[in-house]
Amino acid sequence: MEYGGYDVFVRNWWKPNRNWPNGLEPDPTADKQYLAKGVTEERAQELCQEYNSTHKPGRLSRKAEYESA
């Protein structure tokens, strides 16, 4: 297995807030659920594409992302 410096996670981008337009407020600090840690950038991209193509983001825009570890 090839190791790298990227962590892949899933989180909601929005949180409910009736005082914001459309009742949604950005939530970049939302809890992250990790799918993989220490993978190469290529593998991180593959995992994100795979997750996002098989899961509907829904109203809160739950999607896979990656970041450098």
PyMOL commands that set and color helices and strands:
alter all, ss='L'
color gray80, all
select helices_A, chain A and resi 21-23+41-54
alter helices_A, ss='H'
color red, helices_A
select strands_A, chain A and resi 6-12+14-16+24-26+33-39+62-68
alter strands_A, ss='S'
color yellow, strands_A
deselect
rebuild
show_as cartoon
